[in-house]
């Protein structure tokens, strides 16, 4: 009969392998989500931005892009099927970026004299890295039973 200490290396190797898989998957899915979100913003701003303005375009894009992003991350990277509760946690992370986006992107446009597409692209890249750690720990965080492999 093996002691807990004898099982430790196997546990650590499994934990390390899972972390590597998640990081790789997150990078690929996150890149896809960022491209989709930025594409949605660019298309909507091009089509209706002049009529409704920047902030309404950002709000519409936010709802669409975060819904697609949640679906992709929950199915591919984190294999989560808990539904509404994790969706609310996922959206909870994106409230701060949404508010910051509404405040910062117009300021970037005015202060740095860059176009709207460039300002939004810079903002999207900044938040992409922060999102991984939030989703890993809060949105799709694993339980202690999951980490033990029981």
N, C-alpha and C positions, 0 to 999 in steps of 0.2 A: 504494500500500500504506500503510495507516494504522499509525501508531506506537502503542505502548501508551498513551502520554499522550493521544492523540486518542480512544481508547476509554474513558478514565476517566470522563467525565461520564455516558455511557450506563450504565456499570456502577454508578455512584453512584445514579443515578435508579432503576435496577432494584432495587438494594439497599433504597433508601428506600421504594419502592412495596411491596416484599415485607414490610418491617418493619411498615408501616401495615396491610397486609392481616392479618398475623399478630396484631398487637395487637388490632385490631377483632374478629377471629375468636376470639381468646383471651378477650376480655371477654365475648362472647356465650356461648361454650361454657362458660367458667368460671362465669358466672352460672347457666347451666343446671345444671352439675355441682354447684354449691353448693346450689341449690334441691333437686336430687335427693338429695344427701347429707343435707342438713338434714331433708328430708321423710322419708328412710329412718330417721334417728335418731328423729325425733318419733314416727313410727308404731311403731317397735320399742319405744321407751321407754314409749309409751302401752299397747301390747299386752302386753309381757312384762317391762318394766323393774322393776315392783314385785316380780316373782317372782325375777328373776335379778340385779338390781342395776344400777347405773350403769356400772361398768367392763366387765362382760360385754356390755352393750348397745353400748358404745362400740367394743369389739373386733369384734363382728359387723357393726356399721355400717361400720367401717373397711374390712373386706374387701370388702363389697358396693359401697360408694361409690367406693373407689379403683379397683376393676375397671371400673365404669361410666365413671368419669372418664378412665381411661387410654384406653378404647375411643373415647370422644368426641374427646379431644384428638389422639390419634394419627391418627384418620381425617379430622377436619375442619380442625384448626388447623395441625398440623405435617406432615400427609400422610406419615406414617411407616409403613412396612410391615416394619420389621426384626424385629418380633416379640419373642421372649423377652428378648433383651438390653436393649431399651429398656423393656420392662415391668419388669424388675428394677431398672433405674435409676429408673424412675418410683416404684416402691414404696420404693426407698431414700430418696427425699425424704420420704415420708410416715411413716417410722419416727419421726423426731424429733417431728413434730406429734402422732403417736399417743401417744407417751410423755408429751409436754407436756400433751396433752389429758387424759390420765388423772390427771395431777398438778394441773393448773391449774383445770379445770372444777369439781371438788369444792371447791377452795379459794375460787373465785369465789362459789360457792353459799353457803358458810359465812361468808366474810368480808363480802360485800356484801349478803347476804340476798336474793339474786335467785333466781328459780325455775330449774330445770334447763334448760328450753327457752331462756330468755334467756341463760344462761351459755354454752350450747353455740353459740348464734347469734353472740355476741360473739367467741368463739374462732374460729369458721369464717370470719368476715369478716377477722380479723387475718391468718390464714395464706393467704388467697386471693391477696393481692398478692405475697407472697414466692414463691408457687408459679410464677408466670409466668416470672420470671427464671431460676429453677432449671431449669424445663423447656426454656426457650429455649436455655440454654447447655449443660446436662448431658444431660437426657433425650433431647431431639430435636435437639441441636446439629448444625448443618450442617457439612459438610466444606469444605475450602478449594476443592475442585472445584465444589461446589454454589454457593458464593458467587461464583465467577467466571462462572457460567452456562455452563460447558463441557458 
